[in-house]
Amino acid sequence: MVSVRQLSADTLRHREAEFLMASASRLVSIKSDRNTQPQLSDALTDNLHIWNLIVDNLMSEPDCPFSTSLCLQTAALAATVLRYTHDAMHQPAPTAVHLLVTLNRELAAAFCTESTFVT
Protein backbone atom coordinates (compact mmCIF):
# COMPACT_ATOMS: atom_id res chain seq x y z
CA MET A 1 0.00 0.00 0.00
CA VAL A 2 1.28 3.44 -0.92
CA SER A 3 1.27 6.04 1.82
CA VAL A 4 0.18 9.56 1.05
CA ARG A 5 2.59 12.24 2.18
CA GLN A 6 0.98 15.39 3.54
CA LEU A 7 2.05 18.56 1.79
CA SER A 8 2.94 21.56 3.86
CA ALA A 9 0.88 24.67 3.21
CA ASP A 10 3.99 26.25 1.72
CA THR A 11 4.45 23.37 -0.75
CA LEU A 12 0.74 23.36 -1.55
CA ARG A 13 0.74 27.09 -2.34
CA HIS A 14 3.80 26.71 -4.55
CA ARG A 15 2.07 23.90 -6.45
CA GLU A 16 -1.05 26.01 -6.81
CA ALA A 17 1.13 28.85 -8.10
CA GLU A 18 2.64 26.46 -10.64
CA PHE A 19 -0.85 25.40 -11.79
CA LEU A 20 -1.91 29.04 -12.12
CA MET A 21 1.17 29.86 -14.19
CA ALA A 22 0.74 26.80 -16.40
CA SER A 23 -2.89 27.70 -17.00
CA ALA A 24 -1.93 31.30 -17.81
CA SER A 25 0.63 30.05 -20.34
CA ARG A 26 -1.94 27.76 -21.90
CA LEU A 27 -4.45 30.62 -22.25
CA VAL A 28 -1.82 32.89 -23.81
CA SER A 29 -0.86 30.23 -26.35
CA ILE A 30 -4.39 29.88 -27.73
CA LYS A 31 -5.17 32.28 -30.54
CA SER A 32 -8.69 33.72 -30.46
CA ASP A 33 -10.51 32.58 -33.57
CA ARG A 34 -13.33 30.21 -34.45
CA ASN A 35 -11.01 27.27 -35.05
CA THR A 36 -9.62 27.40 -31.54
CA GLN A 37 -12.91 27.92 -29.65
CA PRO A 38 -12.98 24.31 -28.32
CA GLN A 39 -9.39 24.64 -27.08
CA LEU A 40 -10.12 27.98 -25.46
CA SER A 41 -13.25 26.62 -23.83
CA ASP A 42 -11.29 23.67 -22.38
CA ALA A 43 -8.51 25.96 -21.14
CA LEU A 44 -11.01 28.34 -19.53
CA THR A 45 -12.83 25.46 -17.84
CA ASP A 46 -9.54 24.07 -16.50
CA ASN A 47 -8.51 27.52 -15.26
CA LEU A 48 -11.81 27.95 -13.45
CA HIS A 49 -11.39 24.52 -11.88
CA ILE A 50 -7.94 25.53 -10.58
CA TRP A 51 -9.38 28.68 -9.02
CA ASN A 52 -12.20 26.71 -7.38
CA LEU A 53 -9.71 24.24 -5.89
CA ILE A 54 -7.55 27.06 -4.55
CA VAL A 55 -10.47 28.84 -2.90
CA ASP A 56 -11.76 25.55 -1.46
CA ASN A 57 -8.30 24.79 -0.06
CA LEU A 58 -7.88 28.25 1.44
CA MET A 59 -11.31 28.27 3.05
CA SER A 60 -11.06 24.74 4.41
CA GLU A 61 -7.64 25.08 6.08
CA PRO A 62 -8.27 25.44 9.81
CA ASP A 63 -4.95 27.21 10.42
CA CYS A 64 -4.37 28.88 7.08
CA PRO A 65 -0.85 30.33 7.12
CA PHE A 66 -1.87 33.26 4.93
CA SER A 67 -3.31 36.51 6.06
CA THR A 68 -7.09 36.83 6.26
CA SER A 69 -6.78 39.64 3.73
CA LEU A 70 -5.13 37.38 1.12
CA CYS A 71 -7.75 34.67 1.67
CA LEU A 72 -10.65 37.09 1.28
CA GLN A 73 -9.08 38.80 -1.72
CA THR A 74 -8.56 35.43 -3.37
CA ALA A 75 -12.21 34.52 -2.84
CA ALA A 76 -13.29 37.87 -4.31
CA LEU A 77 -10.97 37.41 -7.27
CA ALA A 78 -12.46 33.96 -7.87
CA ALA A 79 -15.83 35.66 -8.43
CA THR A 80 -14.18 37.97 -10.97
CA VAL A 81 -12.55 34.96 -12.65
CA LEU A 82 -15.96 33.29 -12.89
CA ARG A 83 -17.48 36.37 -14.55
CA TYR A 84 -14.66 36.86 -17.05
CA THR A 85 -14.52 33.13 -17.80
CA HIS A 86 -18.23 33.21 -18.59
CA ASP A 87 -17.71 36.26 -20.82
CA ALA A 88 -14.75 34.67 -22.63
CA MET A 89 -16.63 31.41 -23.23
CA HIS A 90 -19.62 33.11 -24.79
CA GLN A 91 -17.82 35.80 -26.73
CA PRO A 92 -14.07 35.29 -26.79
CA ALA A 93 -12.37 38.60 -26.32
CA PRO A 94 -8.67 39.21 -25.89
CA THR A 95 -9.43 41.54 -22.99
CA ALA A 96 -11.18 38.87 -20.91
CA VAL A 97 -8.48 36.28 -21.56
CA HIS A 98 -5.74 38.82 -20.84
CA LEU A 99 -7.38 39.69 -17.50
CA LEU A 100 -7.57 36.00 -16.54
CA VAL A 101 -3.91 35.52 -17.41
CA THR A 102 -2.97 38.58 -15.34
CA LEU A 103 -5.00 37.40 -12.34
CA ASN A 104 -3.36 33.97 -12.49
CA ARG A 105 0.10 35.49 -12.57
CA GLU A 106 -0.64 37.96 -9.78
CA LEU A 107 -2.08 35.33 -7.44
CA ALA A 108 0.81 32.98 -8.16
CA ALA A 109 3.24 35.77 -7.26
CA ALA A 110 1.29 36.58 -4.08
CA PHE A 111 1.34 32.93 -3.01
CA CYS A 112 5.08 32.66 -3.57
CA THR A 113 5.85 35.97 -1.88
CA GLU A 114 3.64 35.48 1.16
CA SER A 115 4.69 31.87 1.70
CA THR A 116 8.35 32.86 1.96
CA PHE A 117 7.54 35.11 4.92
CA VAL A 118 5.27 32.70 6.79
CA THR A 119 6.93 30.64 9.48
C-alpha positions, 0 to 999 in steps of 0.5 A: 500500500502506498502512503500519502505524504501530507504537503505543507501549506507552503508546498501546496501554495507553490504547487497552486502557483505552478498550476496558475502559471501553467494555466496562464501560459496555456491561455496565452498560447491559444489564438482567439478565432473560431477554429480554436474555440474548443481549445479555449473553452477547455482551457477556460474550464480548467482555469476555473477549476484551478481557481475553485480548488484554490479557494476551497483549499484556502477556506477549508484550512483550519490554520491557514498560514496566509493573512485573512486579507489574502484569503478574502481577496482570493475569494473575491478574485475567484468571483471575478474569474468566474465572470470573465470566464463566462464572458470569454466562453460566450464571446471570446475577447482578448481583454477577458483572456488577458485579464484571466492571465494577469490574475493567475500570474498575480495570485501565483506571485502573491502565493510565492511571496507570502509563503516565503515570509510565513513561518 
